[in-house]
């Protein structure tokens, strides 16, 4: 590869590498920024959801505290109707509450009297119940004490809970026992409510009541002064759906009770599509968490309720509005566009520099050739003119005609040389005109041959298979092409050897072939013999400019044709030119 081309390729390669590398780095930075922005947006949304859920849980548990204050003021003596009126406002304000209940402590010895009192007050068939075979309510078995639901509001929909012994359920007892002994609000794990008609989980929040308004300070006193419990009954779905009714994020989440056994932890799955909670897990969730959470824990939040912790795991819904990375793609395309524009500018700049250098070299060669090649014909013209001027009266008519003919032929040679220089120069700068016209190719070739034959000593023979070949060629360029081929053949051939011109056509393209039996072109010189000022290394003292085949190459290219040289040193040369007829 020539040194300028290698240097140009190196510059363009480095430019492309730096441009693409910088574009990739900036694009990666912008992509990370966009991902971070989207992650921050998702984090803010799940934070809003978690705050709404925690605030809702706090409101619901505070209802029990408010109700316990009412019991404290009335020293535990609250009538059924008074209980219902008191909790009515809370039930209206908090639709997520399934029921508020009061369950007194009933010792085994007091069971019969308790049941008879309720029978006399409300229902003749009342009895303390528990879940029996097939999860059906049945009379409670014998045990040391009972915590039967005595007051329940609202009544409608919760009738089945009336008389149910909360102490008979292990899940409920697991919350009642620590609440009784600690005096704190305690939540249960997930349970199936006895009044449940849908497939969903519920939970209870238990608040212990004592004989004194203030929770006893010692564990012994709390055990001995315990009188019963206030109970909040909640459905997970009701609490969650009510908390999120004013939020419309396309985010799903799952709720887990971290204080429960592994198989009992799942509480429900919230679907943003319909705003409902179902007790069915979905293993397909969180398939896009990697794009929104740098770490898995970033998409989880913890809620506190009644000494228990709930884990919320968030995931985008299928309709979650993922932002298209406009900035990333815009940055990449802009970077590549700038890189491409810079490379195009550098390539054009280098092409312009190469063209300027080529033109300078061409000018130098033209001036060098002109000073050398045009000096001889000019000298011939000057000497012939001086001979005519000085010896006009002494010269015979034949001598005068010889001098005039010499001046004429020499001037024609100079005109052809200058024309070739102009053609080559215009082709170099892209300003060569191409004006095809319909020519009779056979007649045109004869005209050019006749003009060359005047100065050539070798006979030039034209042969063609068709008597008439019509072609759309540029007359000026074709004259220059054929003239240079014939001039070269005559210049480098013996005076006695014929020059053969053959013209043929297949209806689509014409083939023009010029053959001589001259000195030929050495094989080493043939690959670049068509370059301007390039001559065979065996020409010796034979004069010439080295422009002939360069002109032939330009003319063939203008006509969108092809040409080939078949030559052997000492055996002659054949130039075959193939040109389209249109």
C-alpha positions in Angstrom: 0.0 0.0 0.0 1.4 3.4 -0.9 2.5 5.5 2.1 -0.2 8.3 1.7 -2.9 5.7 1.5 -1.6 3.8 4.6 -1.3 7.1 6.5 -4.9 8.1 5.4 -6.2 4.7 6.5 -4.4 5.0 9.9 -5.9 8.4 10.5 -9.4 7.4 9.6 -9.1 4.2 11.7 -8.0 6.1 14.7 -10.7 8.7 14.2 -13.4 5.9 13.9 -12.0 4.1 16.9 -12.0 7.2 19.1 -15.4 8.4 17.9 -17.1 5.0 18.4 -15.3 4.5 21.7 -16.4 7.9 23.1 -19.9 7.4 21.7 -20.2 4.0 23.4 -18.8 5.4 26.7 -21.2 8.4 26.7 -24.1 6.1 25.6 -23.4 3.8 28.5 -23.3 6.7 30.9 -26.6 8.0 29.6 -28.1 4.5 29.6 -27.2 4.1 33.3 -28.6 7.5 34.1 -31.9 6.6 32.4 -32.0 3.2 34.2 -31.3 5.0 37.5 -34.1 7.5 36.8 -36.5 4.7 36.1 -35.4 2.8 39.2 -35.8 5.9 41.3 -39.3 6.4 39.9 -40.2 2.8 40.7 -38.7 3.1 44.2 -40.7 6.3 44.9 -43.9 4.6 43.7 -43.4 1.5 45.9 -42.5 3.7 48.8 -45.8 5.5 48.4 -47.6 2.2 48.3 -45.8 1.0 51.4 -46.6 4.2 53.3 -50.2 3.9 52.3 -50.4 0.3 53.5 -48.7 1.0 56.8 -50.8 4.1 57.5 -53.9 2.0 56.8 -52.8 -0.7 59.2 -52.1 1.9 61.9 -55.5 3.4 61.5 -57.2 0.0 61.9 -55.3 -1.0 65.0 -55.9 2.5 66.5 -59.7 1.7 66.4 -59.1 -1.0 69.0 -57.2 1.4 71.2 -60.0 3.9 70.9 -62.6 1.2 71.8 -60.5 0.1 74.8 -60.5 3.6 76.1 -64.3 3.5 76.1 -64.3 0.3 78.1 -61.8 1.9 80.6 -64.1 4.9 81.1 -67.1 2.6 81.7 -65.0 0.3 83.9 -65.7 -2.7 81.6 -69.5 -2.4 81.9 -70.6 -1.8 78.2 -74.1 -2.9 77.1 -74.6 -4.6 73.7 -76.6 -1.7 72.2 -74.1 0.8 73.5 -71.2 -1.2 71.9 -72.9 -1.3 68.6 -73.6 2.5 68.6 -70.1 3.3 69.7 -68.4 1.3 66.9 -70.8 2.3 64.2 -68.8 5.4 63.4 -65.5 3.5 63.1 -67.2 0.9 60.8 -68.4 3.7 58.6 -65.1 5.4 58.4 -63.0 2.3 57.9 -64.7 0.0 55.3 -61.8 -2.5 55.6 -63.0 -3.6 59.0 -64.8 -6.9 58.7 -66.0 -6.9 62.3 -65.2 -5.5 65.8 -65.9 -8.0 68.6 -65.8 -8.3 72.4 -65.1 -11.7 73.9 -65.2 -12.0 77.7 -63.2 -14.5 79.7 -65.5 -17.3 80.8 -64.3 -20.0 83.2 -65.4 -23.6 82.8 -67.6 -23.3 85.9 -69.3 -20.2 84.6 -70.1 -21.6 81.1 -73.7 -22.7 81.8 -74.7 -19.5 83.5 -73.2 -17.5 80.6 -75.0 -19.5 77.9 -78.3 -19.2 79.8 -77.9 -15.4 80.1 -77.3 -15.0 76.4 -80.2 -17.4 75.6 -82.5 -15.3 77.7 -81.3 -12.1 76.2 -81.0 -13.0 72.5 -81.3 -16.6 71.3 -82.8 -19.7 72.9 -80.4 -21.9 71.0 -77.2 -20.0 71.9 -74.1 -22.0 72.9 -70.4 -21.6 72.9 -69.1 -23.1 69.6 -65.9 -24.2 67.9 -65.0 -25.5 64.5 -65.7 -29.2 64.2 -65.5 -31.8 61.5 -65.6 -30.3 58.0 -65.0 -26.8 59.5 -68.6 -26.8 60.7 -69.6 -25.0 63.9 -70.3 -27.3 66.7 -70.7 -27.1 70.5 -67.4 -26.3 72.1 -65.7 -29.1 74.1 -64.8 -28.9 77.7 -61.7 -26.7 78.5 -60.5 -24.6 81.4 -61.8 -21.3 80.0 -63.5 -19.8 77.0 -63.3 -16.6 75.1 -66.7 -16.6 73.2 -67.6 -13.7 70.8 -70.4 -12.0 72.6 -70.6 -8.6 71.0 -70.0 -8.4 67.2 -70.7 -5.4 64.9 -71.8 -5.3 62.3 -74.1 -8.2 62.8 -75.0 -8.7 59.2 -72.5 -11.1 57.6 -70.9 -12.0 60.9 -73.6 -14.1 62.5 -71.5 -17.2 62.4 -68.9 -15.6 64.7 -71.5 -15.1 67.5 -70.6 -17.5 70.4 -67.4 -18.8 68.7 -64.7 -19.6 71.3 -61.6 -17.8 70.1 -59.6 -19.9 72.5 -60.5 -23.0 70.5 -58.5 -21.9 67.4 -54.7 -22.4 67.7 -54.1 -19.5 65.3 -56.2 -17.2 67.4 -54.9 -18.6 70.7 -51.3 -17.9 69.4 -52.1 -14.2 69.4 -54.4 -14.1 72.4 -51.9 -15.7 74.8 -49.0 -13.2 74.3 -51.4 -10.3 74.2 -53.0 -11.4 77.6 -49.5 -11.8 79.2 -47.9 -8.6 77.7 -50.8 -6.2 77.6 -49.9 -5.2 74.0 -51.9 -5.3 70.8 -51.2 -8.6 69.1 -52.0 -9.6 65.5 -52.6 -13.2 64.4 -51.1 -15.0 61.4 -53.3 -15.7 58.5 -56.6 -17.4 59.3 -59.8 -18.4 57.5 -62.6 -16.5 59.1 -65.6 -18.5 60.3 -67.8 -15.9 58.5 -65.7 -16.0 55.3 -67.5 -16.5 52.0 -64.7 -15.7 49.6 -61.4 -17.4 49.0 -59.2 -15.0 50.9 -57.2 -14.8 54.1 -58.1 -12.7 57.2 -56.3 -11.8 60.3 -57.2 -10.6 63.8 -55.9 -7.9 66.0 -56.3 -8.6 69.7 -56.3 -6.1 72.5 -56.5 -7.5 76.1 -58.9 -6.0 78.7 -58.2 -6.0 82.4 -60.2 -5.1 85.5 -58.3 -1.8 85.9 -58.3 0.9 83.3 -54.5 0.8 83.2 -52.7 -2.3 82.1 -51.2 -4.0 85.1 -47.5 -3.7 85.4 -46.6 -7.2 86.5 -47.2 -10.4 84.5 -48.9 -12.0 87.5 -51.4 -9.1 87.8 -52.1 -9.2 84.1 -52.9 -12.9 84.2 -55.1 -12.5 87.3 -56.9 -9.3 86.3 -57.5 -10.3 82.6 -61.3 -10.0 81.7 -61.4 -10.6 78.0 -60.4 -9.2 74.7 -61.4 -6.6 72.1 -61.0 -8.1 68.6 -60.6 -6.5 65.2 -61.4 -8.8 62.4 -59.9 -7.9 59.0 -59.7 -9.3 55.6 -56.3 -8.8 53.9 -58.0 -7.9 50.7 -60.3 -5.3 52.3 -57.5 -3.5 54.1 -55.2 -3.4 51.1 -57.8 -2.4 48.5 -59.2 0.3 50.7 -55.7 1.7 51.4 -54.8 1.9 47.7 -58.1 3.1 46.3 -56.6 6.6 45.6 -53.3 5.3 44.1 -53.1 4.0 40.6 -49.6 2.6 40.0 -49.2 -0.3 37.6 -47.4 -2.3 40.3 -48.3 -5.7 41.7 -47.1 -7.0 45.1 -47.2 -10.0 47.3 -47.7 -9.9 51.1 -45.9 -12.4 53.4 -46.1 -12.8 57.2 -42.5 -13.2 58.3 -43.4 -14.4 61.8 -45.3 -17.4 60.5 -44.1 -20.8 59.4 -42.8 -20.9 55.8 -45.9 -22.6 54.4 -48.2 -20.2 56.2 -46.4 -16.9 55.2 -48.3 -16.0 52.0 -51.1 -13.6 52.7 -52.2 -12.5 49.3 -51.3 -11.0 45.9 -52.4 -7.6 44.8 -53.1 -7.2 41.0 -52.9 -3.7 39.7 -55.0 -4.7 36.7 -58.2 -4.9 38.7 -57.1 -3.5 42.0 -58.0 -6.8 43.8 -56.2 -9.1 46.3 -56.3 -12.9 45.7 -55.0 -15.7 47.9 -53.2 -17.3 45.0 -49.4 -16.7 44.5 -48.0 -16.0 41.0 -44.6 -17.4 40.3 -44.4 -15.3 37.2 -44.1 -12.1 39.2 -40.9 -10.0 39.3 -39.7 -11.1 35.9 -38.7 -7.5 35.2 -37.3 -6.6 38.6 -33.8 -6.7 37.4 -34.4 -3.7 35.2 -36.0 -1.7 38.1 -34.1 -2.8 41.2 -30.4 -2.8 41.4 -30.7 -5.4 44.2 -33.7 -7.7 45.0 -34.1 -6.1 48.5 -34.7 -2.7 46.8 -38.1 -4.0 45.7 -39.2 -5.1 49.2 -40.6 -3.2 52.2 -41.5 -4.2 55.7 -44.8 -3.4 57.5 -45.5 -3.5 61.3 -48.8 -4.7 62.7 -49.5 -6.0 66.2 -45.9 -7.2 67.0 -45.7 -8.9 63.6 -43.8 -8.0 60.4 -45.2 -8.3 57.0 -42.9 -8.4 54.0 -44.2 -6.7 50.8 -42.4 -7.7 47.5 -43.2 -5.4 44.6 -43.1 -6.1 40.9 -44.1 -4.2 37.8 -47.4 -5.2 36.1 -47.3 -6.1 32.5 -48.8 -2.7 31.7 -46.1 -0.9 33.8 -45.0 2.2 31.7 -41.4 1.4 31.0 -39.8 4.5 29.6 -38.3 4.1 26.1 -34.6 5.0 26.3 -34.8 8.0 24.0 -31.7 9.7 25.5 -29.6 6.5 25.1 -30.5 6.0 21.5 -30.3 9.7 20.7 -26.8 9.9 22.3 -25.6 6.8 20.4 -27.0 8.0 17.1 -25.6 11.5 17.7 -22.2 10.1 18.6 -22.1 7.9 15.5 -23.4 10.7 13.3 -20.7 13.1 14.6 -18.1 10.4 14.1 -19.2 9.6 10.6 -19.4 13.3 9.8 -15.8 13.8 11.1 -14.6 10.8 9.1 -16.3 12.1 6.0 -14.8 15.5 6.5 -11.3 14.0 7.0 -11.7 11.8 4.0 -12.8 14.7 1.8 -10.0 16.8 3.2 -7.4 14.1 2.5 -8.9 13.5 -0.9 -8.6 17.2 -1.6 -5.0 17.2 -0.4 -4.3 14.1 -2.6 -6.0 15.8 -5.5 -4.0 19.0 -5.0 -0.8 17.0 -4.8 -1.8 15.0 -7.9 -2.5 18.2 -9.8 0.8 19.7 -8.6 2.6 16.6 -9.8 0.7 16.7 -13.0 1.5 20.4 -13.6 5.2 19.6 -12.9 5.2 16.8 -15.4 3.2 18.8 -17.9 5.7 21.7 -17.7 8.6 19.3 -17.8 7.2 17.5 -20.8 6.2 20.7 -22.5 9.7 22.1 -22.2 11.1 18.9 -23.6 8.6 17.5 -26.1 7.3 20.8 -27.5 10.7 22.3 -27.9 11.7 20.0 -30.8 8.5 20.6 -32.9 8.7 24.3 -32.2 12.3 24.3 -33.3 11.3 22.5 -36.5 8.6 25.1 -37.1 10.9 28.0 -36.4 13.7 26.6 -38.7 11.3 25.9 -41.5 9.7 29.3 -41.2 13.2 31.1 -41.2 14.3 29.0 -44.2 11.2 30.2 -46.1 11.7 33.8 -45.0 15.4 34.0 -45.7 15.6 31.9 -48.9 12.2 32.3 -50.3 13.4 33.6 -53.7 16.2 30.9 -54.0 14.0 27.9 -53.0 12.2 25.9 -55.6 8.5 25.4 -55.5 9.0 21.8 -54.3 11.3 23.0 -51.4 8.8 25.6 -50.4 6.0 23.0 -50.3 8.2 20.7 -48.3 8.9 23.3 -45.7 5.2 24.3 -45.5 4.2 20.6 -45.2 6.7 20.1 -42.4 5.3 23.1 -40.5 1.8 21.9 -41.0 2.5 18.3 -39.8 4.6 19.5 -36.8 1.8 21.9 -35.8 -0.7 19.0 -36.0 1.5 17.0 -33.7 1.7 19.8 -31.2 -2.1 20.3 -31.4 -2.6 16.6 -30.6 -0.2 16.8 -27.7 -1.8 19.9 -26.3 -5.3 18.3 -26.8 -4.1 15.2 -25.0 -2.8 17.2 -22.1 -6.1 19.1 -21.8 -8.1 15.9 -21.9 -6.0 14.3 -19.2 -6.0 17.4 -17.0 -9.8 17.8 -17.3 -10.3 14.1 -16.4 -8.1 14.5 -13.4 -10.2 17.4 -12.0 -13.5 15.8 -13.0 -14.3 18.5 -15.6 -14.1 16.4 -18.8 -17.2 16.8 -21.0 -18.9 13.8 -22.5 -21.1 14.5 -25.5 -22.1 11.4 -27.3 -23.6 11.5 -30.8 -24.7 9.0 -33.4 -21.6 8.0 -35.5 -21.1 5.7 -38.4 -18.3 3.8 -36.8 -16.7 2.3 -39.9 -16.6 5.6 -41.8 -15.3 7.4 -38.7 -12.4 4.9 -38.3 -11.5 5.3 -42.0 -11.3 9.1 -41.6 -9.0 8.9 -38.6 -6.9 6.3 -40.3 -6.5 8.4 -43.4 -5.4 11.4 -41.3 -2.8 9.2 -39.5 -1.6 7.5 -42.7 -0.2 10.9 -44.0 2.5 10.9 -41.4 2.9 7.1 -40.8 5.3 5.1 -43.0 3.5 1.8 -42.2 0.4 0.7 -44.1 -2.7 0.8 -41.9 -5.3 -1.8 -42.8 -9.0 -1.6 -41.6 -11.2 -4.7 -41.7 -14.7 -5.1 -40.3 -17.3 -7.9 -40.5 -20.3 -5.5 -40.8 -20.4 -2.8 -43.5 -22.2 -0.4 -41.1 -22.0 0.0 -37.3 -23.8 2.8 -35.7 -22.8 3.9 -32.2 -23.5 6.7 -29.7 -19.9 7.9 -29.0 -18.2 11.1 -28.2 -16.6 12.0 -31.5 -13.8 14.1 -30.0 -12.8 11.4 -27.4 -13.0 8.6 -29.9 -10.8 10.5 -32.3 -8.3 11.0 -29.6 -8.5 7.3 -28.6 -8.0 5.9 -32.0 -5.3 8.5 -32.9 -3.2 7.6 -29.9 -3.5 3.8 -30.6 -2.5 4.3 -34.2 0.3 6.8 -33.4 1.8 4.4 -30.8 1.6 1.5 -33.2 3.4 3.5 -35.9 6.0 5.0 -33.5 7.1 1.6 -32.1 6.8 -0.6 -35.2 9.2 -1.1 -38.2 8.5 1.0 -41.2 7.7 -2.1 -43.3 5.3 -3.9 -41.0 1.6 -3.3 -41.4 -0.8 -2.0 -38.7 -4.1 -3.8 -38.5 -7.4 -2.3 -37.3 -10.3 -4.6 -36.8 -13.9 -3.4 -36.0 -16.7 -5.8 -35.0 -20.1 -5.5 -33.3 -22.7 -7.9 -31.8 -25.6 -5.4 -31.8 -24.9 -4.3 -28.2 -21.3 -3.4 -28.1 -18.4 -2.8 -30.5 -14.9 -4.2 -30.4 -12.1 -2.1 -31.8 -8.7 -3.9 -32.1 -5.4 -2.3 -33.1 -2.4 -4.7 -33.7 1.2 -4.0 -34.6 4.4 -6.1 -34.9 6.6 -3.6 -33.1 9.0 -3.8 -30.1 6.1 -4.7 -27.6 5.8 -3.8 -24.0 7.9 -5.6 -21.3 5.7 -7.7 -19.0 7.0 -5.8 -15.9 5.8 -2.5 -17.4 2.3 -3.6 -18.5 0.3 -3.4 -15.1 0.8 0.4 -14.9 1.5 1.3 -18.5 -1.8 3.3 -18.7 -0.6 5.8 -16.1 0.3 9.3 -17.4 3.9 9.8 -18.6 4.6 6.1 -18.1 6.5 4.5 -21.0 8.0 1.1 -21.6 11.5 0.5 -20.4 12.6 -0.6 -23.8 11.7 2.5 -25.9 15.3 3.7 -26.0 15.6 6.9 -28.1 12.1 6.7 -29.5 10.4 10.0 -28.7 7.1 10.2 -26.9 5.2 11.8 -24.0 3.9 8.7 -22.3 0.3 10.1 -22.5 -1.1 7.9 -25.3 -2.4 5.0 -23.2 -3.4 7.3 -20.4 -5.7 9.1 -22.9 -7.0 5.8 -24.1 -7.9 4.8 -20.5 -9.8 8.1 -19.9 -11.8 7.8 -23.2 -12.8 4.2 -22.4 -13.9 5.1 -18.9 -16.0 7.9 -20.2 -17.8 5.5 -22.6 -18.2 2.9 -19.8 -16.2 0.3 -21.7 -13.2 -1.9 -21.1 -9.9 -2.4 -22.7 -7.0 -4.9 -22.6 -3.4 -5.1 -23.8 -1.8 -8.3 -25.1 1.9 -7.7 -25.8 5.2 -9.6 -25.8 8.5 -7.8 -26.0 9.9 -8.0 -29.5 6.7 -9.6 -31.0 4.2 -6.7 -31.1 1.2 -5.3 -29.3 -2.5 -5.7 -29.6 -4.9 -3.3 -27.9 -8.6 -4.5 -27.7 -11.2 -1.9 -26.7 -14.8 -2.9 -26.1 -17.4 -0.1 -26.0 -21.3 -0.1 -25.7 -23.1 1.1 -28.8 -25.5 3.2 -26.7 
